Amino acid sequence: MDLNILWFILVAVLYIGFFVLEGFDFGVGMLLPFLGKNDTQRRVIINTIGPHWDGNEVWLLTAGGATFAAFPHWYATLFSGFYLALFLLLVGLIIRGVAFEFRSKDENPRWRSLWDWAIFIGSALPALLLGVAFANLMRGLPIDANMIYNEGLLYLLNPYSLLGGVLSVVTFLLHGALFLSLKTTDEMQAKARHAVGRVWGLAVVVFILFTVYTYLETDIVMQLGLNPGVIPIAAFVCLLTSGLLARQKREGWAFVMTSLTIVFTLVTFFTYSFPRVMISTLNPDWSLTIYNASSSDYTLTVMTVVALTFVPIILAYQGWTYWVFRKRVTADPQMLEY
């Protein structure tokens, strides 16, 4: 395995980690105004992700940084072509972060309601845009021989990519509802379980529609064949299994299944793309690959040493935070942190 392939895998792992971990954050944020009917309930919902949301966002920053360092041409084409979409993504993340901090600065119900809806917007907008972005990368973009994408935001908002955005939203809603059912008790847990039942069926339908549309809209048949292999099939099986486990109130395993659904879906995306990182619809030879978009061998070598040194430390620290804050959040006002 050469360093280009290694870094393609590492970048893929970073994006997968972000989708799995930040996915339930987004889901919880989108459910906040609907499941929390009073201030105590909404505080419980926020506190389930309070110790984790900012650390989970680091995965996206690291993925972007790794892309810039390992594949600068990929970074340049992606971030210039998706400039407005990524700007809106950052606006959403900033709004959400500010809302978490400002919500408790005033006890006025209107003030808190305003920031609760800001959390909803700051969760829903990135969830939608991330699905749109990855769907466009699967579909391909009009990239010329100079690695330049010359279209605007409206080109990215095509029916296929919008369906991809809907898929990411409903998947994160299911993922977040299962996380809430794991982290809450009594009435709040019952509400989360009810939300799982309502969202799961929609997620299954959208997943099937997106899969069919992918065969019609992309060159996946040329890349993977009519039989895409065990990984994408496993993604759908895990999604189905999550709902069955949730009905049996085995939310822990159901949450594992939605996590695996996200993992297998993104593994399918990166497998389908390889060795391409951005597909040109103008000319296949103009597609960006892990070789024509990469840094020098020396840069990749230095980055590999640094990554192998520090990534295990970061993973151990984040795992430790999840262990420390593993207990359920109760609705006792005296136990809630504002």
C-alpha positions in Angstrom: 0.0 0.0 0.0 1.5 3.3 -1.0 1.1 6.6 1.0 -1.5 8.0 -1.4 -3.8 5.0 -0.7 -3.1 5.2 3.0 -4.1 8.8 3.2 -7.2 8.3 1.1 -8.2 5.7 3.7 -7.3 8.0 6.6 -9.3 10.9 5.1 -12.2 8.5 4.6 -12.0 7.3 8.3 -12.1 11.0 9.5 -15.2 11.7 7.5 -16.9 8.5 8.6 -16.0 9.3 12.2 -17.5 12.7 11.8 -20.8 11.4 10.3 -21.2 8.8 13.0 -20.4 11.0 16.0 -21.8 14.3 14.9 -24.7 12.6 13.2 -26.4 11.9 16.5 -25.6 15.5 17.6 -27.4 16.8 14.6 -30.3 14.4 15.2 -30.7 15.5 18.8 -30.5 19.1 17.8 -33.2 18.7 15.2 -35.5 16.9 17.6 -35.0 19.5 20.4 -38.0 21.8 19.7 -40.4 18.9 19.0 -39.6 16.5 21.9 -38.9 19.1 24.6 -42.3 20.6 25.6 -40.9 22.6 28.5 -37.6 24.1 29.6 -36.6 21.1 31.8 -37.2 18.6 29.0 -35.2 20.7 26.5 -32.4 21.1 29.0 -32.3 17.3 29.4 -32.0 16.9 25.6 -29.2 19.5 25.3 -27.3 17.9 28.2 -27.2 14.5 26.5 -24.9 16.0 23.9 -23.4 18.8 25.9 -20.1 17.0 26.8 -19.6 15.7 23.2 -20.8 18.0 20.4 -17.8 20.3 20.2 -15.3 17.4 20.3 -17.3 15.6 17.6 -17.0 18.7 15.3 -13.2 18.4 15.5 -13.5 15.3 13.2 -14.7 17.6 10.4 -11.9 20.1 11.0 -9.3 17.3 11.0 -10.8 15.8 7.8 -10.6 19.2 6.1 -7.0 19.7 7.3 -5.9 16.2 6.2 -7.5 16.8 2.8 -5.6 20.1 2.5 -2.3 18.6 3.5 -2.5 15.2 1.7 -4.5 16.2 -1.4 -4.2 20.0 -2.0 -5.8 19.9 -5.4 -8.8 18.1 -4.1 -9.1 20.6 -1.3 -8.7 23.6 -3.7 -11.3 22.3 -6.2 -13.8 21.2 -3.5 -13.6 24.2 -1.3 -13.7 26.7 -4.2 -16.5 25.0 -6.1 -18.5 24.4 -2.9 -17.6 27.7 -1.4 -21.1 29.1 -0.7 -22.4 25.7 0.4 -19.5 25.3 2.8 -20.0 28.9 4.0 -23.6 28.1 4.9 -22.5 24.9 6.6 -20.1 26.9 8.8 -22.8 29.4 9.5 -25.0 26.6 10.7 -22.3 25.2 12.9 -21.5 28.6 14.4 -25.2 29.4 15.1 -25.5 26.0 16.9 -22.4 26.6 19.0 -23.5 30.1 19.9 -27.0 28.8 20.8 -25.6 26.2 23.2 -23.7 28.9 25.1 -26.3 31.8 25.0 -29.4 29.8 25.7 -29.0 29.8 29.5 -27.9 33.4 29.8 -31.5 34.5 30.4 -34.5 32.7 31.9 -37.0 34.5 29.6 -38.9 31.7 27.8 -38.8 33.7 24.5 -35.1 34.0 24.7 -34.6 30.3 25.3 -37.1 29.4 22.6 -35.2 31.6 20.1 -32.0 29.7 20.8 -33.7 26.3 20.8 -34.8 27.0 17.3 -31.3 28.2 16.5 -30.0 24.8 17.6 -32.6 23.2 15.3 -31.5 25.3 12.3 -27.8 24.9 13.2 -28.3 21.1 13.2 -30.7 20.7 10.2 -28.8 23.0 7.8 -25.4 21.2 8.1 -27.1 17.8 8.0 -28.8 18.7 4.7 -25.8 20.3 3.1 -23.5 17.4 4.0 -25.8 15.0 2.2 -26.1 17.3 -0.8 -22.3 17.6 -1.0 -21.6 13.9 -0.9 -24.4 13.1 -3.3 -22.9 15.6 -5.8 -19.5 14.0 -5.3 -21.1 10.7 -6.2 -22.9 12.1 -9.2 -19.9 13.9 -10.6 -19.2 17.6 -11.3 -18.3 19.6 -14.5 -14.6 19.8 -13.7 -12.3 21.0 -16.5 -8.8 20.0 -17.5 -7.4 22.6 -15.0 -9.2 21.0 -12.1 -11.7 23.9 -11.9 -15.4 23.7 -11.2 -17.1 26.6 -12.8 -20.8 26.2 -11.8 -22.5 27.8 -8.8 -24.7 26.7 -5.9 -27.8 26.1 -8.0 -26.1 23.4 -10.0 -25.4 21.6 -6.8 -29.1 21.7 -5.8 -30.2 19.0 -8.3 -32.9 16.4 -7.5 -30.4 13.7 -6.8 -28.3 15.7 -4.4 -31.4 17.0 -2.6 -32.6 13.4 -2.1 -29.1 12.7 -0.7 -29.6 15.6 1.7 -33.0 14.3 2.8 -31.4 10.9 3.4 -28.7 12.4 5.6 -31.3 14.3 7.6 -33.6 11.4 8.3 -30.7 9.1 9.0 -29.4 11.6 11.6 -32.8 12.0 13.0 -33.1 8.2 13.6 -29.5 8.1 14.9 -30.2 11.0 17.3 -33.5 9.6 18.5 -31.8 6.3 19.4 -29.1 8.2 21.2 -31.7 10.1 23.2 -33.4 6.9 24.2 -30.1 5.6 25.5 -29.3 8.8 27.5 -32.6 9.7 29.0 -35.2 8.2 31.4 -38.9 8.1 32.0 -41.1 10.4 29.9 -38.2 11.7 27.8 -37.1 8.2 26.9 -40.6 7.3 25.9 -40.8 10.3 23.6 -37.5 9.4 22.1 -38.7 5.8 21.5 -41.8 7.1 19.8 -39.7 9.3 17.6 -37.6 6.3 16.6 -40.7 4.5 15.5 -41.9 7.4 13.3 -38.6 8.2 11.7 -37.3 4.7 11.0 -39.9 3.8 8.3 -39.2 7.1 6.5 -35.4 6.5 6.6 -35.9 3.0 5.0 -38.0 4.5 2.2 -35.6 7.3 1.4 -32.6 4.9 1.5 -34.3 2.7 -1.1 -35.2 5.6 -3.3 -31.7 7.0 -3.1 -30.2 3.7 -4.0 -32.4 3.3 -7.1 -31.6 6.9 -8.1 -27.9 6.3 -7.7 -28.0 3.5 -10.2 -29.8 5.8 -12.7 -27.7 9.0 -12.1 -24.1 7.8 -11.5 -21.6 5.4 -13.1 -21.8 3.0 -10.2 -22.7 0.1 -12.5 -19.4 0.6 -14.3 -17.5 0.9 -11.0 -19.1 -1.8 -8.8 -21.4 -3.6 -11.2 -25.1 -4.4 -10.8 -24.2 -6.3 -7.6 -22.6 -3.6 -5.5 -21.1 -6.1 -3.1 -21.7 -7.0 0.6 -21.0 -3.6 2.1 -23.9 -1.5 0.7 -26.2 -4.5 1.2 -25.0 -4.6 4.8 -25.8 -0.9 5.2 -29.4 -1.5 4.3 -29.7 -4.6 6.5 -28.3 -2.7 9.5 -30.9 0.0 8.9 -33.7 -2.5 8.8 -32.3 -4.2 11.9 -32.1 -1.0 13.9 -35.9 -0.6 13.7 -36.5 -4.1 14.8 -34.2 -3.8 17.7 -35.7 -0.5 18.7 -39.1 -2.1 18.9 -37.7 -4.7 21.3 -36.4 -1.7 23.3 -32.8 -2.8 22.7 -31.7 0.7 21.9 -28.0 0.1 22.5 -27.8 -2.5 19.7 -30.1 -0.4 17.5 -27.8 2.6 17.9 -24.9 0.3 16.9 -26.9 -0.6 13.8 -27.5 3.0 12.7 -23.8 3.7 13.3 -22.9 0.8 11.1 -25.5 2.0 8.5 -23.6 5.3 8.3 -20.2 3.6 8.2 -21.1 1.1 5.5 -22.8 3.8 3.4 -19.7 6.0 3.4 -17.4 3.0 2.8 -19.5 2.3 -0.3 -19.1 5.9 -1.4 -15.3 5.9 -1.0 -15.0 2.4 -2.5 -17.1 3.6 -5.5 -15.0 6.7 -5.9 -11.5 5.1 -5.6 -9.1 6.1 -6.9 -11.0 9.2 -7.8 -11.7 11.9 -5.3 -13.7 14.2 -7.5 -15.4 12.9 -10.7 -15.5 15.0 -13.8 -18.6 14.7 -15.9 -16.9 16.6 -18.8 -14.2 14.0 -19.3 -13.3 11.0 -17.2 -9.6 11.8 -17.7 -10.1 15.2 -16.0 -11.3 13.6 -12.7 -9.1 14.3 -9.7 -7.5 11.1 -8.3 -5.4 10.3 -5.2 -2.4 10.6 -7.5 -2.9 13.8 -9.6 -4.4 15.6 -6.6 -1.8 14.6 -3.9 1.1 16.3 -2.1 4.7 15.1 -2.5 5.9 11.8 -1.1 8.0 13.7 1.5 4.9 15.6 2.7 2.9 12.4 3.0 5.7 10.7 4.8 6.0 13.4 7.4 2.2 13.5 7.9 2.1 9.8 8.4 4.6 9.9 11.2 2.7 12.8 12.9 -0.7 11.0 12.5 0.6 7.7 13.8 1.9 9.5 16.9 -1.0 11.8 17.8 -4.2 10.1 16.5 -4.1 7.3 19.0 -3.8 9.8 21.8 -6.7 11.8 20.5 -8.9 8.7 20.1 -8.0 7.6 23.6 -9.0 11.0 25.1 -12.3 11.1 23.2 -13.1 7.6 24.3 -12.4 8.5 27.9 -14.8 11.5 27.7 -17.6 9.2 26.5 -16.8 6.8 29.4 -16.9 9.6 32.0 -20.2 11.0 30.7 -21.8 7.6 30.1 -24.7 7.9 32.6 -28.2 8.8 31.7 -29.5 12.4 32.1 -32.5 12.7 34.4 -35.1 15.4 34.5 -34.4 16.3 38.1 -33.8 20.2 37.9 -31.2 19.9 40.7 -29.1 17.5 38.7 -29.2 19.5 35.5 -26.3 21.8 34.5 -27.1 25.1 32.9 
